[in-house]
Amino acid sequence: MVNPEDSASIPADPLQLVRQAWQDVLGIDEAPLDTGFFEAGGNSMLLVMLSDELSDQTGRELEVAELFRHDTVRAQARLLDPSYEPEAPAPAAPAGRGRLLGSARRGRTDAAGATGPQQPEGSAAR
């Protein structure tokens, strides 16, 4: 865990520092901001290397477990500087889809347009 007494070593731009460390460790041209380290091609050994790289860059000892729990570039930038507020990620799904799925789950309509919850086939209504 990052110690509060290490605040003197907070990088000027934690997002850029973490992004560059990912690019160096993973050997990629552009590190994604909101993709998990393992999804971006990392593995346990590379996470240890990332920990070493970030520790070297900041002068602070970063625990691998902390980087594992904070597994995106944005989250690791916030780990380095809790006051840092990077730009929020774009929403993952269109807003209307959740309402549509919610209606279907509540049994309001089915594909044929019938309303209400459906009885399982073969069960008698009481």
C-alpha positions as a Markdown table, in Angstrom:
| # | Residue | x | y | z |
|---|---|---|---|---|
| 1 | Met | 0.0 | 0.0 | 0.0 |
| 2 | Val | 1.2 | 3.5 | -0.7 |
| 3 | Asn | 2.2 | 5.4 | 2.4 |
| 4 | Pro | 0.9 | 8.9 | 3.1 |
| 5 | Glu | 4.4 | 10.0 | 4.0 |
| 6 | Asp | 5.5 | 9.3 | 0.4 |
| 7 | Ser | 3.4 | 12.2 | -0.8 |
| 8 | Ala | 6.5 | 14.0 | -1.9 |
| 9 | Ser | 7.0 | 11.5 | -4.7 |
| 10 | Ile | 3.6 | 11.9 | -6.3 |
| 11 | Pro | 4.2 | 12.2 | -10.1 |
| 12 | Ala | 3.1 | 15.3 | -11.9 |
| 13 | Asp | 1.0 | 13.3 | -14.3 |
| 14 | Pro | 0.2 | 9.9 | -12.8 |
| 15 | Leu | -1.9 | 8.8 | -15.7 |
| 16 | Gln | 0.9 | 9.3 | -18.2 |
| 17 | Leu | 3.4 | 7.7 | -15.9 |
| 18 | Val | 1.3 | 4.6 | -15.5 |
| 19 | Arg | 0.4 | 4.4 | -19.1 |
| 20 | Gln | 4.1 | 4.6 | -20.1 |
| 21 | Ala | 5.0 | 1.9 | -17.6 |
| 22 | Trp | 2.4 | -0.4 | -19.0 |
| 23 | Gln | 3.6 | 0.3 | -22.6 |
| 24 | Asp | 7.2 | -0.5 | -21.6 |
| 25 | Val | 6.3 | -3.7 | -19.6 |
| 26 | Leu | 3.7 | -5.1 | -22.1 |
| 27 | Gly | 5.7 | -4.0 | -25.2 |
| 28 | Ile | 2.7 | -2.2 | -26.7 |
| 29 | Asp | 2.3 | 1.1 | -28.5 |
| 30 | Glu | -0.8 | 2.4 | -26.7 |
| 31 | Ala | -1.9 | 1.2 | -23.3 |
| 32 | Pro | -5.7 | 1.2 | -22.8 |
| 33 | Leu | -7.0 | 3.3 | -19.9 |
| 34 | Asp | -9.9 | 1.2 | -18.7 |
| 35 | Thr | -8.9 | -2.4 | -19.6 |
| 36 | Gly | -7.5 | -4.7 | -16.9 |
| 37 | Phe | -3.8 | -5.5 | -16.9 |
| 38 | Phe | -4.3 | -9.2 | -17.6 |
| 39 | Glu | -6.9 | -8.5 | -20.4 |
| 40 | Ala | -4.3 | -6.2 | -22.0 |
| 41 | Gly | -1.8 | -9.1 | -22.3 |
| 42 | Gly | -0.2 | -9.0 | -18.9 |
| 43 | Asn | 0.6 | -12.0 | -16.6 |
| 44 | Ser | 1.8 | -12.4 | -13.0 |
| 45 | Met | 5.5 | -12.0 | -13.9 |
| 46 | Leu | 4.7 | -8.8 | -15.9 |
| 47 | Leu | 2.7 | -7.4 | -13.0 |
| 48 | Val | 5.8 | -7.8 | -10.8 |
| 49 | Met | 7.8 | -6.0 | -13.4 |
| 50 | Leu | 5.2 | -3.2 | -13.6 |
| 51 | Ser | 5.4 | -2.9 | -9.8 |
| 52 | Asp | 9.2 | -2.6 | -10.1 |
| 53 | Glu | 8.9 | 0.0 | -12.9 |
| 54 | Leu | 6.4 | 2.1 | -11.0 |
| 55 | Ser | 8.4 | 1.9 | -7.8 |
| 56 | Asp | 11.6 | 3.0 | -9.7 |
| 57 | Gln | 9.7 | 5.9 | -11.4 |
| 58 | Thr | 8.1 | 7.2 | -8.1 |
| 59 | Gly | 10.7 | 6.2 | -5.6 |
| 60 | Arg | 8.0 | 4.4 | -3.6 |
| 61 | Glu | 7.6 | 0.7 | -2.9 |
| 62 | Leu | 4.4 | -0.4 | -4.6 |
| 63 | Glu | 2.9 | -3.8 | -3.6 |
| 64 | Val | 2.0 | -6.2 | -6.4 |
| 65 | Ala | -1.3 | -6.9 | -4.5 |
| 66 | Glu | -2.3 | -3.2 | -4.7 |
| 67 | Leu | -1.6 | -3.2 | -8.5 |
| 68 | Phe | -3.7 | -6.4 | -8.8 |
| 69 | Arg | -6.6 | -4.8 | -7.0 |
| 70 | His | -6.2 | -1.6 | -9.0 |
| 71 | Asp | -5.9 | -3.3 | -12.4 |
| 72 | Thr | -6.4 | -0.5 | -14.9 |
| 73 | Val | -4.2 | 2.5 | -15.9 |
| 74 | Arg | -6.8 | 4.9 | -14.4 |
| 75 | Ala | -7.1 | 3.0 | -11.2 |
| 76 | Gln | -3.3 | 2.7 | -10.8 |
| 77 | Ala | -3.0 | 6.5 | -11.5 |
| 78 | Arg | -5.4 | 7.1 | -8.6 |
| 79 | Leu | -3.5 | 4.7 | -6.5 |
| 80 | Leu | -0.3 | 6.8 | -7.0 |
| 81 | Asp | -2.2 | 10.0 | -6.3 |
| 82 | Pro | -5.6 | 9.7 | -4.6 |
| 83 | Ser | -6.4 | 13.3 | -5.3 |
| 84 | Tyr | -5.9 | 12.7 | -9.1 |
| 85 | Glu | -9.2 | 12.8 | -11.0 |
| 86 | Pro | -8.7 | 11.5 | -14.5 |
| 87 | Glu | -11.4 | 11.9 | -17.1 |
| 88 | Ala | -14.3 | 9.5 | -16.5 |
| 89 | Pro | -14.6 | 6.5 | -18.9 |
| 90 | Ala | -17.4 | 6.4 | -21.5 |
| 91 | Pro | -20.4 | 4.3 | -20.5 |
| 92 | Ala | -20.2 | 0.7 | -21.6 |
| 93 | Ala | -23.7 | 0.2 | -22.9 |
| 94 | Pro | -26.4 | 2.4 | -24.4 |
| 95 | Ala | -28.9 | 3.7 | -21.7 |
| 96 | Gly | -32.0 | 2.3 | -23.4 |
| 97 | Arg | -30.8 | -1.3 | -23.4 |
| 98 | Gly | -31.0 | -1.6 | -19.6 |
| 99 | Arg | -34.6 | -0.5 | -19.6 |
| 100 | Leu | -35.5 | -2.9 | -22.3 |
| 101 | Leu | -33.8 | -5.9 | -20.5 |
| 102 | Gly | -35.4 | -4.8 | -17.3 |
| 103 | Ser | -38.9 | -4.8 | -18.8 |
| 104 | Ala | -38.4 | -8.3 | -20.3 |
| 105 | Arg | -37.1 | -9.6 | -17.0 |
| 106 | Arg | -40.1 | -8.3 | -15.2 |
| 107 | Gly | -42.3 | -10.2 | -17.7 |
| 108 | Arg | -44.0 | -7.1 | -19.1 |
| 109 | Thr | -43.8 | -8.3 | -22.7 |
| 110 | Asp | -42.5 | -11.3 | -24.6 |
| 111 | Ala | -41.6 | -11.6 | -28.3 |
| 112 | Ala | -45.2 | -12.2 | -29.3 |
| 113 | Gly | -46.4 | -9.1 | -27.4 |
| 114 | Ala | -48.1 | -11.0 | -24.5 |
| 115 | Thr | -48.1 | -9.3 | -21.1 |
| 116 | Gly | -47.6 | -10.5 | -17.6 |
| 117 | Pro | -45.4 | -13.3 | -16.2 |
| 118 | Gln | -45.5 | -16.6 | -18.2 |
| 119 | Gln | -46.5 | -19.9 | -16.6 |
| 120 | Pro | -43.9 | -22.7 | -17.1 |
| 121 | Glu | -45.0 | -25.1 | -19.7 |
| 122 | Gly | -46.9 | -28.0 | -18.2 |
| 123 | Ser | -47.9 | -26.3 | -15.0 |
| 124 | Ala | -51.5 | -25.8 | -14.1 |
| 125 | Ala | -52.9 | -22.4 | -13.1 |
| 126 | Arg | -54.4 | -22.5 | -9.7 |
